[in-house]
Amino acid sequence: MKSAFFITGTDTNVGKTWATIALMRYLQMQGLSTVGMKPVAAGCEWHNGMLKNSDALLMQQYASVSLEYREINPYAFEAAISPHLACGGVDVSVDVVSDGFTRLQQRADVVLVEGAGGWYSPMSGVLDNAGLAQALRLPVILVVGVRLGCINHARLTMSAIHQAGLSCAGWVAVQIDQAMPGFDGNLTYLLERLDAPLLGVLPFSAAGDFDVLASQIEFAKLAKS
């Protein structure tokens, strides 16, 4: 199995990274090697003279193979604002990302590329998540942070993915609000209206136990999509 997917979300802070690593861990438990890539990240901190992002560091930690940080996150910006502002005019090159992605494909069975923010969130002054997913020609996995407003966001994002000419290989629900009333009802509504298989429901977790989260994944559904 050699494959890759683009991970997008209904918004920022909906659990994309935890869902990505849960998918990575699930696939590793099936005997597949996996790596994650976060092409663009804002809100990075200095570590030994290099800007690094906490989500990208988790991807580096859970990758099946040893990778240099820049292989996972080629564009790291310090300001914790939208990347198109945080980049300070730096050109985020699709060619640089694509070349890095191709090299990662040679190192692992499955590559998961995590976007920044939601589907139309900008990565630079001229590039957004949708444009990058189109350039990489990847099927998309949608992460739905289940909270008030998520139905509208999920359906709009699914429609936008299809309008971009890309397939949605599946979606992952993340319970980001532990006390949300009507969680099950919202999940049922989304199941009836999102035209892609549900790959898993990740329960609320204050600290990421990725083996537990991986146990909630049903990736076999994706393999049949």
N, C-alpha and C positions, 0 to 999 in steps of 0.2 A: 504494500500500500504506500503510494507516494501521493500526497495531497496537501492542500493548503486552503485556509479559509481566512476571510477578513471579518474581524469581530467589531461590530458597532453597537451603539446603545441608543435607547430612547432619549437620553440626556447625559449630562455629566454626572458623576457620582451615583451611578446606578448598579455598580458591581461588575463592570466589564473585566477588570483585571482578575478578580476572584473567580469569575466564570471561566476566563481563559485558562487560569492555572488548574481549576477543577477539571476542565477538558483535557489539559495536558496530563494530569495525574491519571485520569481514567484511561487514556490511551496508553500510557506507560504501563499500567496494570495489565493491559491486553498484549504487552510485549512489543509495542511500537515505540520508536524513539521520536521525541517531540522537542521543538524549540518554540519560543515565543519571540515576537519582534514588536517593538513599539517605536515606529519610525520617528515620531515627533512627540516630545513631552515638554510641558511647561511646569513651573513650580519645582525646579530641580535644586539640589543643594550641593555645596562643594565637598568633595571627598578626595583627599590627597591630590589637590590641584585640578580636579576634573568635576564638572557638573554631572550629577547623576540623579535619576528619578527613582523614587521608592518603588513604583510599580515595575519599572524595568529591572530593578535589582532583584525583585521577586522572580521575575521571568528568568533572569540569569541563574538564580539559585535553583530553580526547579527544572531547568533544561536538562535533557538527557545527555548532552555533550558539553564539554567545557568551552565557553565562548568568552571572547573579550567584550567588555561592556559596550563599546561602540558598534559591535556587530548587532547588538540588540536595539540600541537607541542611538542612531546616527545624529539626530538633531535634539539637543538638550538645551533648554532655555531656563534661566533662573527665575524670572518673574512669574508669580502664581496667577497669571491672567491668560486670556485666550492666546493661543500660540501665534496668531497673526499679529498680535501686539507684542507679545513677549520676544518674538524673533528679532525685533529691532531692525527690520529690513533685510535680514539674512534670507537668501533665496533657498527655499526647501526644494531641492531638485528631485523630480520623479525618477530621473535616471540613477541618481545615487541610491535612492531607496530600492529601486528595482534591481540594481546590481547586487546590493546587499541581500535582498530577498532571494535572489537566484543562488547566491553562495550558501545561504542557510538551507535551501532545498537540497543541496548536495550533502548536507551534514545530517539530515534527519528524515524520518518517514513522513512526518506531518509538521507543517509550519503554521502557526496561528499568528496572524498580524492584527494587533490591536490598534484601533483608531484612537483619536483624541476627541472626547466629547461625543456629540451626536452626529448623525449622518451628514448634515450640512454644516457642521462646525468647521471653521477655517483652520488650516494648518499653517498657512502663511498668507501673504497678501493675495496670492493668486490660486492657491490650491486648497481644496477642502477634502473631507473624508470620502465623499462620493467620488470625486475625481481620482483619488488615489486608488480606491477599490476598482474603478473602471480601468485605470492604467495597468494594474496588476492582473486584471481579468479573473478575479477570485469570486467564488460563491461566498455569500455573506451569512454569518450567524448573528442574529439580533438578540441582544441582552435587554430584557424588559425589567426595569426596576419597578416592582409593583407598589405603587403609591397612588394617591389621589391625582388624577389626570393621566395615568399611564395608558388607559385605553385609547384615548385620542392620539397620544404620542406614538404608541405602538402601531396603530393602524396607518397613521400618516407615514411613519418610517417605512413600513412594509410596502406601501404604495410607491414611495420614492425609490426604494430599491428596485422594484420591478420597472419603474419608468426609466431607470438608468440602464436597463437592459441586462441586469444581473439577476441571478437566482438567489433566493433565500433558502439555504440548506436546512435551516431550523432556527428555533428560538429557545432561549433559556430565561425562565422567570426567576427573579431574585427578590426575596422578601426583605426589603431594606427598612421597612417600618414594622417593628415587632408587634405594635399594638394597633395596626391598621384594621379598622372594622370592615367586614365584607371581603376579606382577602380571597376566600374560596369562590365567592360569587364573581369577583372580578376575573379570577383565573379561568373559571368556566366560560365566561363571556368571551375572553380572548381565545380560548381553545376553539370556540365555534366560529371565530371570524378571522383568525390569522391563517393564511394559506401556506402553512409550513408546519412540519412536525415539531411538537414540543420535545426538547432534548433533555429537560430536567427542571426541577423546581428546587432552587437552593434556599434552604431555610435561613432565617435571621441568625447571624453569628457575630458576636462582639469581637472575636479574634479568629482569624482564618485557620481552620483545621481543614486543609485541602484534601486529605484522604477521606474525611467525612463528607465534604462537599462533592468529591468525585463519586461517592457511592450513590449520589442522587442523579447522576447522569445516565441517560439511556442512548448512548451514541450509536447503537445499532440502527436506530431510526434514521439517523443521518446517512449511514452507509447505504440505505435503501432509497434515499431521496434522489 
